[in-house]
Structure formats: C-alpha cells, structure tokens
C-alpha cells in the first residue's frame, strides 16, 4: 500500500504563488513572472499556454501586464526598481523567506550575518541584499569553521545566523552546535520553513495570506 504524506506536493510558498498566477489568469489579467514561477517544466508550459510570459528583468514587462515575483524572492534592488517604475507587480515571495528578509534588515548597522545555504541560490542572494553588514554563506560545518577561523569574527559583538528555508536539518544542527560553543553572543534564528510548516494544520496551509501589490494609476 502506498500512503501519501499530508504535506506531499508543492511547499507552502510555491503552492501559494502558483495558485495566485492561475487565479489572475482566470480573472482575465495579463501576467508575467520574474523568472519561472516554479522549477517544473510541465506546469510552466501549462501557464505559458494560458498566456503567462516569463521575463528576466522588470524592464522587460510588456505594457498592460502584471509581474509576479516568484517564491524565493529577489534582491532588494529589484523590489526597489519595481517600486520606482510604472510596472504593476505582486510580490509572491514565500512568507518564510520574507521573514528572513525582515530579520536581517532589522539588525543594527554593521551586523555580520552568517547564512546557511547555497550562495548561488536566488533565495540566498536575496537574503544577502537585505543584510546590514558583511555576510558569509556556508553549506556545511567545514565551510562554517573556515569562515569563523579566517575572517576575524571572534571579536564581533553583533553577529547573527539564519538559514535558507530548505537547508538540511542535519547540517543545520551541526553548524548550530559549533556556533553555540564558539560564539555565545551569536543570535541564531530558526528559519528553515520545514520547522514552521510542520506545525500548521492542513486547513491552515490552505489559508490565503495577503500578497503585497503595487498598481499604477
């Protein structure tokens, strides 16, 4: 017998963003996404068949279209550019990713941020753009140890650590142990989405959270 897990399928943020695009199309709106809305060629092809375009830069948005910013989020300069332009856009960044943006951006100026994740992933690139000081990215305990030993962070009074939402729990626990042992002043934030979505009931997962939207007159 095959049992389907309750959380099978798209993650909370992706499911939310994909449903948004389909709803906009059904309402007759012209939509383009800033990069593929999801790494699923069949779903992307289905959206394209319904008229959804994929663009790589806000400036490429055709007249009359609304841009949907995908789940992993984008760099702060992209949001700033969209806000200053005449482009209509909806920010479908996953709420868990937006939470990380708020955490790092609300730190005092000069705070050093350690980020557990893939430095080339769009989510991590976005997080780094909101940091108030230097930021370092590591994908395992070895890289974390190297960063700590070679960047003079032992004397840093303002140091925090966050993680990419999809970062490995096993690796996170190992890295967390190192930080707690060597840096008692480091503020460690639990930002793995798995730790939060697992607490939600199925009905909670289906609730629609508001999307930040900017429309020109």
C-alpha positions as a LaTeX table, in Angstrom:
\begin{tabular}{lrrr}
\hline
Residue & $x$ (\AA) & $y$ (\AA) & $z$ (\AA) \\
\hline
Unk1 & 0.00 & 0.00 & 0.00 \\
Unk2 & 1.25 & 3.48 & $-0.90$ \\
Unk3 & 0.45 & 6.24 & 1.57 \\
Unk4 & 0.52 & 9.86 & 0.51 \\
Unk5 & 2.03 & 12.21 & 3.07 \\
Unk6 & $-0.16$ & 15.11 & 4.18 \\
Unk7 & 2.49 & 17.58 & 3.08 \\
Unk8 & 3.13 & 15.96 & $-0.32$ \\
Unk9 & 3.20 & 18.23 & $-3.36$ \\
Unk10 & 4.44 & 21.79 & $-3.59$ \\
Unk11 & 5.72 & 23.54 & $-0.50$ \\
Unk12 & 3.50 & 26.16 & 1.12 \\
Unk13 & 5.14 & 29.14 & $-0.61$ \\
Unk14 & 5.20 & 27.62 & $-4.09$ \\
Unk15 & 1.61 & 26.38 & $-3.82$ \\
Unk16 & 0.53 & 29.87 & $-2.79$ \\
Unk17 & 2.36 & 31.54 & $-5.70$ \\
Unk18 & 1.20 & 29.06 & $-8.35$ \\
Unk19 & $-2.42$ & 29.37 & $-7.26$ \\
Unk20 & $-2.09$ & 33.15 & $-7.43$ \\
Unk21 & $-0.94$ & 33.07 & $-11.07$ \\
Unk22 & $-3.77$ & 30.74 & $-12.09$ \\
Unk23 & $-6.31$ & 32.94 & $-10.31$ \\
Unk24 & $-5.03$ & 36.08 & $-12.03$ \\
Unk25 & $-5.24$ & 34.38 & $-15.42$ \\
Unk26 & $-8.78$ & 33.19 & $-14.70$ \\
Unk27 & $-9.74$ & 36.78 & $-13.87$ \\
Unk28 & $-8.52$ & 37.85 & $-17.29$ \\
Unk29 & $-5.35$ & 39.64 & $-16.15$ \\
Unk30 & $-2.23$ & 39.57 & $-18.31$ \\
Unk31 & 0.56 & 38.06 & $-16.26$ \\
Unk32 & 4.30 & 37.60 & $-16.50$ \\
Unk33 & 6.59 & 36.07 & $-13.90$ \\
Unk34 & 10.05 & 37.24 & $-12.97$ \\
Unk35 & 11.80 & 34.01 & $-13.85$ \\
Unk36 & 9.92 & 30.68 & $-13.89$ \\
Unk37 & 7.35 & 30.61 & $-11.08$ \\
Unk38 & 8.48 & 27.07 & $-10.25$ \\
Unk39 & 11.10 & 24.56 & $-11.41$ \\
Unk40 & 8.51 & 22.32 & $-13.03$ \\
Unk41 & 8.57 & 22.36 & $-16.83$ \\
Unk42 & 5.08 & 20.89 & $-17.25$ \\
Unk43 & 3.43 & 23.45 & $-15.01$ \\
Unk44 & 5.40 & 26.32 & $-16.56$ \\
Unk45 & 4.39 & 25.10 & $-20.03$ \\
Unk46 & 0.74 & 25.00 & $-18.96$ \\
Unk47 & 0.93 & 28.58 & $-17.71$ \\
Unk48 & 2.61 & 29.69 & $-20.93$ \\
Unk49 & $-0.22$ & 28.06 & $-22.90$ \\
Unk50 & $-2.57$ & 30.33 & $-20.95$ \\
Unk51 & $-0.60$ & 33.41 & $-21.94$ \\
Unk52 & 1.74 & 33.77 & $-18.97$ \\
Unk53 & 5.11 & 35.18 & $-20.03$ \\
Unk54 & 8.47 & 34.72 & $-18.33$ \\
Unk55 & 10.78 & 37.73 & $-18.07$ \\
Unk56 & 14.24 & 38.05 & $-16.56$ \\
Unk57 & 14.13 & 41.74 & $-15.67$ \\
Unk58 & 11.40 & 44.14 & $-14.55$ \\
Unk59 & 12.18 & 46.35 & $-17.57$ \\
Unk60 & 11.07 & 43.51 & $-19.88$ \\
Unk61 & 7.47 & 43.63 & $-18.62$ \\
Unk62 & 5.09 & 44.27 & $-21.56$ \\
Unk63 & 2.57 & 47.10 & $-21.28$ \\
Unk64 & $-0.62$ & 46.05 & $-19.54$ \\
Unk65 & 0.94 & 43.10 & $-17.74$ \\
Unk66 & 1.31 & 42.43 & $-14.03$ \\
Unk67 & 4.61 & 40.97 & $-12.84$ \\
Unk68 & 4.52 & 38.21 & $-10.23$ \\
Unk69 & 7.73 & 37.93 & $-8.20$ \\
Unk70 & 8.45 & 34.29 & $-7.53$ \\
Unk71 & 8.61 & 32.39 & $-4.27$ \\
Unk72 & 12.32 & 32.53 & $-3.44$ \\
Unk73 & 12.19 & 36.31 & $-3.52$ \\
Unk74 & 14.60 & 38.66 & $-5.27$ \\
Unk75 & 17.33 & 41.08 & $-4.34$ \\
Unk76 & 16.26 & 44.31 & $-2.65$ \\
Unk77 & 17.35 & 46.39 & $-5.64$ \\
Unk78 & 14.82 & 44.55 & $-7.81$ \\
Unk79 & 11.96 & 45.38 & $-5.44$ \\
Unk80 & 13.15 & 48.98 & $-5.21$ \\
Unk81 & 13.32 & 49.20 & $-9.00$ \\
Unk82 & 9.82 & 47.76 & $-9.36$ \\
Unk83 & 8.50 & 50.23 & $-6.80$ \\
Unk84 & 10.04 & 53.18 & $-8.65$ \\
Unk85 & 8.79 & 52.05 & $-12.07$ \\
Unk86 & 5.40 & 52.19 & $-13.73$ \\
Unk87 & 5.14 & 48.41 & $-13.61$ \\
Unk88 & 2.31 & 46.71 & $-11.74$ \\
Unk89 & 3.62 & 43.87 & $-9.62$ \\
Unk90 & 2.62 & 41.38 & $-6.95$ \\
Unk91 & 5.25 & 40.10 & $-4.54$ \\
Unk92 & 4.64 & 36.36 & $-4.15$ \\
Unk93 & 7.78 & 35.82 & $-2.10$ \\
Unk94 & 7.22 & 32.98 & 0.38 \\
Unk95 & 6.25 & 34.42 & 3.80 \\
Unk96 & 9.03 & 32.35 & 5.39 \\
Unk97 & 11.59 & 33.96 & 3.06 \\
Unk98 & 10.16 & 37.43 & 3.69 \\
Unk99 & 10.55 & 36.76 & 7.41 \\
Unk100 & 14.30 & 36.22 & 6.88 \\
Unk101 & 14.50 & 39.49 & 4.94 \\
Unk102 & 12.91 & 41.27 & 7.90 \\
Unk103 & 15.20 & 39.60 & 10.43 \\
Unk104 & 18.43 & 40.60 & 8.69 \\
Unk105 & 17.24 & 44.06 & 7.65 \\
Unk106 & 16.13 & 44.99 & 11.18 \\
Unk107 & 19.58 & 44.39 & 12.68 \\
Unk108 & 21.78 & 47.31 & 13.64 \\
Unk109 & 24.13 & 48.73 & 11.02 \\
Unk110 & 27.32 & 46.68 & 10.68 \\
Unk111 & 25.84 & 43.41 & 11.95 \\
Unk112 & 27.64 & 40.39 & 10.47 \\
Unk113 & 25.25 & 37.78 & 9.08 \\
Unk114 & 26.06 & 34.10 & 8.66 \\
Unk115 & 23.78 & 32.31 & 6.21 \\
Unk116 & 23.47 & 28.54 & 5.95 \\
Unk117 & 22.68 & 27.71 & 2.35 \\
Unk118 & 23.76 & 27.79 & $-1.29$ \\
Unk119 & 25.40 & 31.11 & $-2.13$ \\
Unk120 & 24.29 & 30.84 & $-5.78$ \\
Unk121 & 20.62 & 30.20 & $-4.97$ \\
Unk122 & 18.26 & 33.14 & $-5.68$ \\
Unk123 & 16.84 & 32.93 & $-2.15$ \\
Unk124 & 20.26 & 33.35 & $-0.55$ \\
Unk125 & 21.24 & 36.12 & $-2.97$ \\
Unk126 & 18.06 & 37.92 & $-1.95$ \\
Unk127 & 18.75 & 37.47 & 1.77 \\
Unk128 & 22.28 & 38.86 & 1.41 \\
Unk129 & 20.94 & 42.00 & $-0.26$ \\
Unk130 & 18.99 & 42.88 & 2.91 \\
Unk131 & 21.92 & 42.42 & 5.32 \\
Unk132 & 23.17 & 45.49 & 7.22 \\
Unk133 & 26.84 & 44.50 & 7.19 \\
Unk134 & 29.12 & 41.76 & 5.92 \\
Unk135 & 27.54 & 38.41 & 5.12 \\
Unk136 & 29.06 & 34.97 & 4.77 \\
Unk137 & 27.44 & 31.85 & 3.29 \\
Unk138 & 28.28 & 28.27 & 4.22 \\
Unk139 & 26.76 & 24.96 & 3.15 \\
Unk140 & 28.22 & 22.69 & 5.84 \\
Unk141 & 30.14 & 22.68 & 9.13 \\
Unk142 & 33.52 & 22.62 & 7.36 \\
Unk143 & 32.77 & 25.83 & 5.48 \\
Unk144 & 31.43 & 27.44 & 8.64 \\
Unk145 & 34.62 & 26.60 & 10.54 \\
Unk146 & 36.71 & 28.03 & 7.71 \\
Unk147 & 34.74 & 31.29 & 7.75 \\
Unk148 & 34.99 & 31.62 & 11.52 \\
Unk149 & 38.73 & 30.98 & 11.57 \\
Unk150 & 39.69 & 33.18 & 8.62 \\
Unk151 & 37.57 & 36.31 & 8.96 \\
Unk152 & 38.32 & 37.58 & 12.46 \\
Unk153 & 34.76 & 37.11 & 13.67 \\
Unk154 & 35.69 & 36.05 & 17.18 \\
Unk155 & 35.59 & 39.67 & 18.36 \\
Unk156 & 32.37 & 40.60 & 16.59 \\
Unk157 & 29.81 & 41.89 & 19.07 \\
Unk158 & 26.96 & 41.90 & 16.57 \\
Unk159 & 26.67 & 38.52 & 14.86 \\
Unk160 & 23.60 & 36.59 & 13.72 \\
Unk161 & 22.91 & 33.38 & 11.84 \\
Unk162 & 19.96 & 32.43 & 9.63 \\
Unk163 & 19.44 & 29.68 & 7.10 \\
Unk164 & 17.99 & 29.17 & 3.66 \\
Unk165 & 14.45 & 27.84 & 4.14 \\
Unk166 & 15.32 & 24.49 & 2.54 \\
Unk167 & 18.65 & 23.96 & 4.31 \\
Unk168 & 19.38 & 20.43 & 5.55 \\
Unk169 & 18.28 & 19.86 & 9.16 \\
Unk170 & 21.23 & 17.51 & 9.74 \\
Unk171 & 23.75 & 20.12 & 8.60 \\
Unk172 & 21.95 & 22.90 & 10.47 \\
Unk173 & 22.18 & 21.04 & 13.78 \\
Unk174 & 25.92 & 20.51 & 13.33 \\
Unk175 & 26.51 & 24.17 & 12.49 \\
Unk176 & 24.28 & 25.37 & 15.30 \\
Unk177 & 26.32 & 23.30 & 17.76 \\
Unk178 & 29.56 & 24.95 & 16.57 \\
Unk179 & 28.15 & 28.46 & 16.91 \\
Unk180 & 26.73 & 27.86 & 20.37 \\
Unk181 & 30.10 & 26.54 & 21.51 \\
Unk182 & 32.34 & 29.23 & 19.99 \\
Unk183 & 30.07 & 32.31 & 19.87 \\
Unk184 & 27.79 & 32.68 & 22.84 \\
Unk185 & 26.89 & 36.18 & 21.62 \\
Unk186 & 25.65 & 34.98 & 18.22 \\
Unk187 & 21.89 & 35.28 & 17.73 \\
Unk188 & 20.72 & 32.13 & 15.96 \\
Unk189 & 17.39 & 32.29 & 14.16 \\
Unk190 & 15.48 & 29.16 & 13.18 \\
Unk191 & 14.37 & 29.99 & 9.63 \\
Unk192 & 14.02 & 26.58 & 7.98 \\
Unk193 & 10.49 & 26.51 & 6.55 \\
Unk194 & 10.09 & 22.82 & 7.44 \\
Unk195 & 10.19 & 23.69 & 11.12 \\
Unk196 & 7.23 & 26.03 & 10.70 \\
Unk197 & 5.04 & 24.31 & 8.11 \\
Unk198 & 5.09 & 21.08 & 10.09 \\
Unk199 & 3.28 & 22.93 & 12.85 \\
Unk200 & 0.46 & 24.02 & 10.57 \\
Unk201 & $-2.77$ & 22.11 & 10.27 \\
Unk202 & $-3.92$ & 21.22 & 6.72 \\
Unk203 & $-6.60$ & 23.91 & 6.93 \\
Unk204 & $-4.01$ & 26.49 & 7.97 \\
Unk205 & $-1.84$ & 25.58 & 4.99 \\
Unk206 & $-4.69$ & 26.42 & 2.62 \\
Unk207 & $-5.36$ & 29.86 & 4.09 \\
Unk208 & $-4.59$ & 32.71 & 1.73 \\
Unk209 & $-2.16$ & 35.27 & 3.10 \\
Unk210 & $-2.23$ & 38.72 & 1.51 \\
Unk211 & 0.19 & 39.47 & $-1.33$ \\
Unk212 & 1.94 & 42.85 & $-1.35$ \\
Unk213 & 0.76 & 44.51 & $-4.57$ \\
Unk214 & 1.70 & 47.72 & $-6.34$ \\
Unk215 & $-0.53$ & 49.09 & $-9.08$ \\
Unk216 & $-0.04$ & 52.20 & $-11.14$ \\
Unk217 & $-2.93$ & 54.56 & $-11.78$ \\
\hline
\end{tabular}
